[in-house]
């Protein structure tokens, strides 16, 4: 394989996709690659769009099937990824001319020493470009094909949603999965406030507005030409609004001792520190050493104090901790991952992540009380399966109604 060219955004995207296919996390691999590259901001945005777009765009396989002379499973993996990269640019990226999408895919094949496949790639992509208006997209009434090919869900997930939900609700859920998630930021109250940061965004050419869930949330409507202001200074943290809500629900106060039991990458951990003006003593666990480093790096960047990050697998009882020694415990436990598919689109293709038999079991003596879900998607799948399989686990009603100012119907 040819040497990585740091000034070729499509090559960088291709290499990231191969790593994701081998099980890597798209966000972590992408972040590391962009930091090492010499790309300008426009090309970095292209890499990001290609990686997340191709990961989540199952329907471009359906499109390619209409123009390939052989089944996709018989195509060499590298060649299929090149086709998917080219198809995504043709179908989804209006600013990329069709000839550029085709030619760049062919040239990348040559760079990767797949010269014999260049004619095949060229022919399939040109046929797709000419015939994309005649692709036989399923109608919404054709529920399973619609979920698979229009909403870009794999067969197993389409079947699971249809099994659990009426057709109208299944279609509505799939359509939500198909829409790109908004870019949301948590303003770091240790260093600035939302109004001042909105002004900084406007000065940098961004369009944004305040979130509606928590006061420190900002939603990006349109990106500027340059990077987000205040990255090195730690003025913000990229974080979902649902994730931001968790720290408020926990109601951590100054002087509290807190355990964040599955903490990485540390968004909720640092948020609790900010809400208490660094007045809480927080112990943050994660199973993997490299993810503990993410907590430490994020804490330093954001100016958080009194956070102790430690590697620990909570499938083993932490006997070094005293009983009832914490005022608050946050357990963002491993689950199906369905609620964050829009953020981590590679999860669409990983069946094991969302099958109940693969969720880690809580050992006898552990209980979950007052569960809070990050989205309706997870709420539909987890409680019934988990409570049926673990009779000792206790489920109480979600407690949104206890939070002042929230009037949500769940």
C-alpha distance (Angstrom), angle and dihedral (degrees) to the residues before:
residue distance angle dihedral
X1 . . .
X2 3.78 . .
X3 3.79 121.5 .
X4 3.81 116.3 -88.5
X5 3.79 111.0 -95.6
X6 3.81 108.0 -147.6
X7 3.81 92.4 -158.7
X8 3.83 95.1 55.5
X9 3.83 109.5 86.0
X10 3.80 94.6 -171.9
X11 3.80 92.0 51.9
X12 3.78 90.8 49.8
X13 3.82 90.1 49.1
X14 3.81 90.4 48.9
X15 3.81 93.0 52.3
X16 3.80 91.3 47.6
X17 3.81 90.9 51.0
X18 3.80 90.8 52.8
X19 3.79 90.4 52.7
X20 3.79 91.9 47.5
X21 3.81 89.0 51.0
X22 3.81 87.1 56.3
X23 3.81 90.6 54.8
X24 3.81 105.3 -87.9
X25 3.81 121.4 140.7
X26 3.79 109.5 -103.2
X27 3.81 95.4 -143.6
X28 3.80 94.7 51.1
X29 3.81 95.4 44.7
X30 3.79 91.7 44.8
X31 3.79 93.6 49.1
X32 3.79 92.5 49.6
X33 3.81 92.9 47.2
X34 3.79 94.3 49.4
X35 3.79 92.0 49.5
X36 3.81 90.5 53.8
X37 3.80 95.1 45.1
X38 3.79 130.0 88.9
X39 3.82 93.3 -141.3
X40 3.78 121.5 135.9
X41 3.81 119.7 -121.5
X42 3.80 94.3 -93.3
X43 3.80 93.1 54.3
X44 3.80 91.3 44.5
X45 3.79 88.6 55.8
X46 3.81 88.9 50.1
X47 3.81 91.4 52.9
X48 3.79 90.5 48.9
X49 3.80 92.3 48.3
X50 3.80 92.4 48.5
X51 3.80 95.5 47.9
X52 3.78 97.8 46.6
X53 3.79 93.1 35.8
X54 3.79 97.1 51.3
X55 3.82 92.3 41.8
X56 3.78 92.0 56.2
X57 3.79 100.1 32.3
X58 3.78 103.0 92.8
X59 3.80 90.2 155.4
X60 3.79 93.3 70.9
X61 3.81 86.4 70.3
X62 3.81 87.0 58.8
X63 3.80 89.4 50.9
X64 3.79 93.1 48.6
X65 3.80 90.8 50.2
X66 3.81 88.7 63.1
X67 3.81 91.9 60.3
X68 3.82 105.7 30.4
X69 3.81 120.2 97.2
X70 3.81 91.3 -146.5
X71 3.83 137.5 40.6
X72 3.79 113.0 -82.8
X73 3.81 92.5 -124.7
X74 3.81 88.6 64.5
X75 3.81 93.0 57.0
X76 3.81 117.7 96.7
X77 3.81 110.6 -101.3
X78 3.82 95.9 -118.9
X79 3.81 91.7 49.8
X80 3.79 92.4 48.7
X81 3.81 91.0 52.0
X82 3.81 89.2 51.1
X83 3.80 89.6 51.0
X84 3.80 91.4 48.4
X85 3.81 91.1 49.7
X86 3.77 91.0 51.2
X87 3.80 93.9 43.3
X88 3.80 92.4 51.0
X89 3.80 90.9 53.5
X90 3.81 92.0 48.0
X91 3.79 95.4 47.3
X92 3.80 104.3 33.2
X93 3.82 111.9 22.0
X94 3.78 109.6 73.6
X95 3.81 92.7 179.3
X96 3.81 92.6 59.2
X97 3.83 109.9 81.3
X98 3.78 114.4 -129.6
X99 3.80 93.1 -118.5
X100 3.82 90.0 53.3
X101 3.81 92.1 50.8
X102 3.82 91.4 51.0
X103 3.79 98.6 39.6
X104 3.81 94.2 46.2
X105 3.82 90.6 52.3
X106 3.80 91.9 49.9
X107 3.81 92.2 46.2
X108 3.79 91.1 48.4
X109 3.81 89.0 52.7
X110 3.80 89.1 55.2
X111 3.79 91.0 47.3
X112 3.79 88.5 53.2
X113 3.84 89.6 50.1
X114 3.81 94.4 -111.2
X115 3.80 93.2 129.1
X116 3.81 93.4 145.9
X117 3.81 90.1 59.6
X118 3.81 97.2 51.6
X119 3.80 94.4 90.7
X120 3.80 91.7 49.1
X121 3.83 92.9 48.2
X122 3.80 91.6 46.2
X123 3.81 92.8 49.5
X124 3.82 96.4 46.7
X125 3.80 95.0 47.0
X126 3.81 94.3 45.3
X127 3.81 90.0 49.5
X128 3.80 89.7 49.2
X129 3.79 91.1 50.8
X130 3.80 92.5 50.5
X131 3.79 95.9 43.2
X132 3.81 104.7 35.0
X133 3.81 92.4 107.8
X134 3.82 89.7 59.1
X135 3.82 96.5 52.4
X136 3.85 106.6 130.0
X137 3.81 98.6 -125.4
X138 3.83 113.0 -171.3
X139 3.80 118.6 -111.9
X140 3.85 119.9 -118.3
X141 3.81 89.9 -106.5
X142 3.82 88.9 62.7
X143 3.77 88.0 74.2
X144 3.80 104.3 -176.4
X145 3.83 97.7 40.8
X146 3.81 88.2 43.7
X147 3.81 92.2 53.7
X148 3.80 91.7 46.3
X149 3.78 103.5 41.8
X150 3.80 106.4 23.2
X151 3.82 98.9 33.4
X152 3.80 92.9 35.6
X153 3.81 99.1 -126.1
X154 3.81 121.8 150.2
X155 3.80 117.3 -117.4
X156 3.81 95.3 -103.0
X157 3.80 93.8 52.8
X158 3.80 94.0 44.4
X159 3.81 89.1 52.6
X160 3.81 92.5 47.7
X161 3.80 93.7 50.6
X162 3.80 91.6 46.8
X163 3.79 90.8 49.0
X164 3.79 93.1 54.5
X165 3.80 103.5 34.5
X166 3.80 139.0 45.8
X167 3.79 112.9 -103.2
X168 3.82 95.5 -102.4
X169 3.80 92.3 51.8
X170 3.81 92.5 42.6
X171 3.78 90.2 52.9
X172 3.82 91.9 47.0
X173 3.81 91.6 50.9
X174 3.80 92.9 47.9
X175 3.80 91.2 49.5
X176 3.82 89.7 53.7
X177 3.81 89.8 52.3
X178 3.81 88.7 52.0
X179 3.81 94.7 56.2
X180 3.80 118.4 86.2
X181 3.78 113.7 -110.1
X182 3.80 117.0 -114.8
X183 3.79 120.0 -107.4
X184 3.79 105.5 -110.1
X185 3.80 127.9 -175.6
X186 3.77 132.2 -164.9
X187 3.78 110.3 -141.3
X188 3.80 108.6 -133.4
X189 3.79 103.6 -121.8
X190 3.80 90.3 -165.2
X191 3.81 88.9 71.3
X192 3.82 110.5 18.7
X193 3.80 144.2 -7.2
X194 3.82 133.8 -113.7
X195 3.81 96.8 -101.1
X196 3.79 94.1 51.4
X197 3.79 91.9 45.2
X198 3.81 91.9 48.9
X199 3.81 87.2 54.1
X200 3.82 90.0 51.2
X201 3.80 90.4 50.4
X202 3.80 91.5 50.5
X203 3.80 90.9 49.8
X204 3.81 88.8 52.6
X205 3.80 92.1 53.1
X206 3.80 98.3 -101.0
X207 3.79 127.1 134.6
X208 3.80 114.7 -144.8
X209 3.78 144.2 150.0
X210 3.80 138.5 -157.7
X211 3.79 117.8 -86.3
X212 3.79 121.3 -116.0
X213 3.81 101.1 -138.2
X214 3.80 106.0 56.1
X215 3.83 129.1 11.2
X216 3.81 96.2 -119.6
X217 3.84 95.0 55.1
X218 3.81 122.0 109.0
X219 3.81 125.2 -175.2
X220 3.80 119.9 -150.3
X221 3.81 111.5 -136.2
X222 3.81 98.5 175.6
X223 3.76 129.9 9.3
X224 3.78 124.0 -127.1
X225 3.78 124.3 -133.0
X226 3.79 94.6 -101.3
X227 3.81 134.9 50.6
X228 3.78 122.7 -72.7
X229 3.81 109.6 -78.7
X230 3.78 118.3 -109.0
X231 3.80 100.8 23.5
X232 3.80 97.3 134.4
X233 3.81 90.5 38.0
X234 3.80 90.9 54.8
X235 3.79 96.6 -123.3
X236 3.81 93.7 146.6
X237 3.80 145.9 18.6
X238 3.80 123.2 -147.6
X239 3.81 102.8 -124.2
X240 3.81 140.1 145.7
X241 3.78 117.2 -106.2
X242 3.81 90.0 -125.4
X243 3.80 88.6 55.8
X244 3.81 90.8 49.2
X245 3.78 90.1 53.4
X246 3.81 92.1 62.1
X247 3.81 94.6 69.6
X248 3.79 89.9 52.0
X249 3.79 92.1 48.5
X250 3.78 90.3 52.2
X251 3.82 89.5 55.3
X252 3.81 95.7 -151.2
X253 3.80 114.0 -168.2
X254 3.79 133.8 -161.0
X255 3.78 109.2 -83.0
X256 3.81 94.0 28.2
X257 3.78 121.8 130.9
X258 3.80 109.2 -137.4
X259 3.80 134.7 -169.5
X260 3.81 116.8 -155.6
X261 3.78 96.4 -167.4
X262 3.84 101.0 -170.6
X263 3.77 98.8 21.9
X264 3.81 112.2 157.1
X265 2.94 133.1 145.9
X266 3.80 83.0 23.2
X267 3.80 106.8 -130.9
X268 3.80 94.7 130.2
X269 3.82 91.9 39.0
X270 3.79 94.0 56.0
X271 3.80 91.1 40.9
X272 3.82 90.5 58.5
X273 3.79 88.9 50.0
X274 3.81 91.1 51.0
X275 3.81 94.2 47.4
X276 3.80 89.8 54.8
X277 3.84 94.4 42.1
X278 3.82 87.5 -117.4
X279 3.77 89.2 -54.4
X280 3.82 98.3 125.4
X281 3.80 127.4 80.1
X282 3.81 105.4 -129.7
X283 3.81 128.0 -169.7
X284 3.81 111.6 -165.4
X285 3.82 121.7 -164.1
X286 3.76 130.3 -168.7
X287 3.78 131.5 169.6
X288 3.81 96.4 -131.4
X289 3.80 127.4 61.1
X290 3.82 94.6 -143.5
X291 3.80 90.1 54.4
X292 3.79 91.1 49.6
X293 3.81 85.6 58.6
X294 3.81 88.6 56.9
X295 3.80 90.0 57.0
X296 3.80 91.1 49.9
X297 3.80 93.7 46.6
X298 3.80 92.6 48.0
X299 3.79 92.6 47.8
X300 3.80 91.1 52.4
X301 3.82 94.1 47.0
X302 3.79 93.0 49.6
X303 3.81 95.7 44.2
X304 3.81 94.6 -115.6
X305 3.79 119.5 162.4
X306 3.80 136.0 -169.1
X307 3.82 92.6 37.6
X308 3.79 115.7 132.4
X309 3.83 112.5 -168.8
X310 3.79 118.7 -161.2
X311 3.78 137.0 173.1
X312 3.79 110.9 -118.2
X313 3.79 135.4 146.7
X314 3.78 107.4 -140.5
X315 3.77 91.6 -154.3
X316 3.80 79.2 84.5
X317 3.79 117.7 63.0
X318 3.85 111.3 -111.4
X319 3.79 97.0 -129.3
X320 3.80 91.0 174.1
X321 3.82 88.7 72.2
X322 3.77 120.2 84.0
X323 3.79 118.5 -121.8
X324 3.82 114.4 -97.9
X325 3.80 91.3 3.1
X326 3.83 96.5 135.7
X327 3.78 130.9 75.2
X328 3.81 91.9 -157.6
X329 3.81 134.9 17.0
X330 3.80 123.8 -165.3
X331 3.81 116.0 -164.3
X332 3.79 113.3 -177.0
X333 3.79 90.7 178.2
X334 3.82 126.1 -165.5
X335 3.79 109.7 -89.7
X336 3.78 141.5 156.0
X337 3.81 94.3 -56.9
X338 3.80 90.8 -141.4
X339 3.78 92.0 123.6
X340 3.80 92.4 63.4
X341 3.80 101.5 41.4
X342 3.80 90.9 117.0
X343 3.82 88.9 58.6
X344 3.81 96.6 39.1
X345 3.81 104.7 31.6
X346 3.79 94.1 171.7
X347 3.81 85.7 75.1
X348 3.81 88.7 72.5
X349 3.78 89.0 74.8
X350 3.79 98.5 44.4
X351 3.79 109.5 84.8
X352 3.80 95.6 179.2
X353 3.80 92.0 63.4
X354 3.78 92.6 65.0
X355 3.79 104.5 37.0
X356 3.77 115.0 104.2
X357 3.81 92.4 -134.9
X358 3.81 89.5 65.7
X359 3.81 98.3 51.0
X360 3.79 112.0 107.7
X361 3.79 112.5 -105.2
X362 3.78 122.1 -127.0
X363 3.76 111.6 -125.0
X364 3.77 121.2 -118.0
X365 3.76 111.3 -76.5
X366 3.79 96.2 36.0
X367 3.78 120.6 107.6
X368 3.77 136.2 -175.5
X369 3.77 113.1 -141.6
X370 3.81 124.6 -173.2
X371 3.80 98.4 0.4
X372 3.79 117.2 -153.6
X373 3.80 119.1 -157.9
X374 3.77 125.7 -150.8
X375 3.80 92.7 -138.1
X376 3.78 145.1 -2.3
X377 3.79 87.4 -103.5
X378 3.79 93.1 67.7
X379 3.80 91.8 37.9
X380 3.79 89.4 61.5
X381 3.79 95.4 53.5
X382 3.76 113.0 31.6
X383 3.81 113.3 48.8
X384 3.80 99.4 55.9
X385 3.80 94.9 46.0
X386 3.77 95.5 42.0
X387 3.79 97.2 45.2
X388 3.79 90.3 47.5
X389 3.78 93.1 51.2
X390 3.80 98.1 42.5
X391 3.79 112.3 42.6
X392 3.78 91.4 -179.7
X393 3.80 92.4 60.7
X394 3.80 112.3 97.0
X395 3.77 121.2 -145.5
X396 3.76 122.6 -166.0
X397 3.78 127.8 -177.5
X398 3.81 116.6 -79.8
X399 3.76 109.5 -96.7
X400 3.79 104.6 -139.2
X401 3.79 89.7 127.8
X402 3.80 90.2 65.9
X403 3.80 93.2 64.5
X404 3.82 114.4 92.1
X405 3.78 113.6 -121.6
X406 3.80 95.9 18.7
X407 3.77 119.0 111.6
X408 3.76 102.5 170.6
X409 3.77 126.5 150.3
X410 3.78 111.6 -141.2
